[in-house]
Amino acid sequence: MSTPVRYIFLLLLGTALLISCGERAGIRKQLTEFRQTLIVIPDDMEVCNDGTVGMADMSGLSPMKMIVYYDSTECSACRIVHLPDLEPLYDMAREDGRFDVLTVFSPKQEELEEVRVQLMVQDVPFPVYVDTFGSFARQNGTIPKEALFHSFMIDGEGRPVFVGNPANSEKVRDILLKVLDDNGH
């Protein structure tokens, strides 16, 4: 088992211990399948930054990307209010310099304008991407529906190499740094 896979497995093992054996097998299977997928970052997303919304330019991003994904089944308003909770993750990315963070909202079309307005009003201190045309959701339909899988890192090829949110856990943060080291970054 390769080192990044081992770390992902260990991270999920802790979570899996809290659930039944049948559920554990399902999570392991999903993790294995998820690792084999290719995550596409579409170039037609919008970005809300400093209270303004415009088309996103992905060209300057690092090859390694930590993605925090909110799909259309989640309450966008609830998630937007809690975006400041991600600030430690963005600070970590700035300090480390080997990866970028993409927070992606993929709202239902009827909620799109409300999401834009809420993001502008919230005045989040980092860029937040909006899947305006549903391209991220459509092209990445292999992302499991469970929120456990909605925070993950991809390598330069778009393959998931880490699953978990290191924003509020030093142990998860250490595992992420080890994955970065193991991937030559």
C-alpha positions in Angstrom: 0.0 0.0 0.0 1.5 3.3 -1.0 2.2 5.9 1.7 -0.5 8.4 0.8 -3.1 5.6 0.6 -1.9 4.4 4.1 -2.5 7.9 5.5 -5.9 8.2 3.9 -6.8 4.7 5.2 -5.6 5.6 8.8 -7.7 8.8 8.7 -10.8 7.0 7.7 -10.0 4.1 10.1 -10.5 6.4 13.0 -13.9 7.4 11.7 -14.8 3.9 10.7 -14.2 2.7 14.3 -17.3 4.7 15.3 -19.6 3.0 12.8 -20.6 -0.6 12.2 -18.6 -3.2 10.3 -20.9 -3.1 7.3 -20.7 0.6 7.1 -16.8 0.4 7.4 -16.6 -1.9 4.4 -18.7 0.5 2.4 -16.5 3.4 3.3 -13.4 1.5 2.4 -14.9 0.6 -0.9 -15.9 4.2 -1.6 -12.4 5.4 -0.6 -10.8 3.0 -3.0 -13.1 3.9 -5.8 -12.7 7.6 -5.1 -8.9 7.4 -5.2 -9.2 6.0 -8.7 -11.2 9.0 -10.0 -10.0 12.1 -11.7 -11.3 15.4 -10.3 -11.8 18.1 -12.9 -11.6 21.8 -12.0 -13.7 23.5 -14.7 -12.7 26.9 -16.0 -16.3 28.3 -15.9 -16.7 28.8 -12.2 -17.1 32.2 -10.6 -15.1 33.4 -7.6 -16.2 35.6 -4.8 -13.3 37.5 -3.3 -13.3 40.7 -1.3 -17.0 41.2 -1.7 -17.0 41.0 -5.5 -18.0 38.2 -7.9 -16.2 37.5 -11.2 -15.0 34.7 -13.4 -12.3 32.5 -11.8 -8.8 32.3 -13.1 -7.4 28.9 -12.2 -4.1 29.3 -14.0 -2.1 30.5 -11.0 -3.0 27.8 -8.7 -0.6 25.2 -7.3 -0.8 21.6 -8.7 -1.8 20.3 -5.3 -5.2 21.5 -4.3 -7.2 21.0 -1.1 -10.9 21.1 -2.1 -13.7 21.8 0.3 -16.9 21.0 -1.6 -20.5 21.9 -0.8 -22.9 20.2 -3.1 -26.5 21.1 -3.8 -27.9 18.9 -1.1 -26.3 21.0 1.7 -27.7 24.2 3.1 -25.6 26.8 1.4 -26.7 29.6 3.8 -25.6 27.5 6.8 -22.3 26.7 5.2 -21.6 30.3 4.2 -22.1 31.5 7.8 -19.4 28.9 8.9 -16.9 29.7 6.2 -14.6 31.5 8.7 -14.1 28.1 10.3 -11.9 27.3 7.2 -9.6 30.2 7.8 -7.0 27.9 9.6 -6.9 25.8 6.4 -6.2 28.8 4.3 -3.6 30.1 6.7 -1.9 26.6 6.6 -1.9 26.8 2.7 -0.3 30.3 2.7 2.3 29.3 5.3 3.2 26.0 3.7 3.1 27.3 0.1 2.8 23.8 -1.5 -0.9 23.8 -2.1 -3.9 26.0 -2.6 -7.4 25.7 -1.2 -10.5 25.8 -3.3 -13.8 26.1 -1.5 -16.5 25.2 -4.0 -20.2 25.8 -3.7 -22.4 23.9 -6.2 -25.9 25.2 -5.4 -29.1 24.4 -7.1 -29.8 26.9 -10.0 -32.7 28.5 -8.1 -30.3 29.2 -5.1 -27.5 30.6 -7.2 -28.2 34.3 -6.8 -28.8 33.9 -3.1 -25.4 32.2 -2.7 -23.7 35.0 -4.6 -25.4 37.7 -2.4 -24.6 35.8 0.8 -20.9 35.4 -0.2 -20.6 39.1 -1.0 -22.3 40.1 2.3 -20.3 37.6 4.4 -17.0 39.2 3.2 -15.0 36.1 3.6 -11.2 36.8 3.7 -10.4 34.2 1.0 -11.7 33.3 -2.4 -14.8 31.1 -2.6 -15.7 29.4 -5.9 -19.2 29.1 -7.2 -20.1 26.3 -9.6 -22.4 28.7 -11.6 -23.2 26.3 -14.4 -23.0 23.0 -12.5 -19.9 22.0 -14.3 -17.9 20.9 -11.2 -20.8 18.8 -10.0 -21.5 17.3 -13.4 -17.8 16.5 -14.2 -17.1 15.1 -10.8 -20.2 12.9 -10.2 -17.9 10.3 -8.7 -17.4 12.3 -5.5 -19.3 10.3 -2.9 -22.4 11.9 -1.5 -21.3 11.5 2.1 -19.9 14.8 3.5 -16.9 12.8 4.9 -15.5 12.8 1.3 -16.2 16.5 0.6 -12.8 17.7 1.9 -10.0 16.2 -0.1 -6.6 17.0 -1.7 -5.9 16.3 -5.3 -2.4 16.0 -6.9 -1.3 17.7 -10.1 -3.1 15.1 -12.2 -6.4 15.6 -10.4 -6.3 12.3 -8.4 -7.4 12.4 -4.7 -4.4 11.7 -2.5 -5.9 12.8 0.9 -9.4 12.8 2.4 -10.3 14.8 5.4 -10.4 18.4 6.7 -7.3 19.5 8.6 -8.8 22.9 9.5 -9.4 22.1 13.2 -7.3 19.0 13.9 -3.6 18.9 14.4 -3.4 15.2 13.8 -5.2 15.5 10.4 -3.0 18.5 9.6 0.2 16.4 10.3 -1.1 13.6 8.0 -1.8 16.2 5.2 1.8 17.5 5.5 3.1 14.0 5.3 1.1 13.4 2.2 2.5 16.5 0.7 6.1 15.4 1.6 5.4 11.9 0.1 4.1 13.5 -3.2 7.3 15.5 -3.6 5.9 18.9 -2.7 
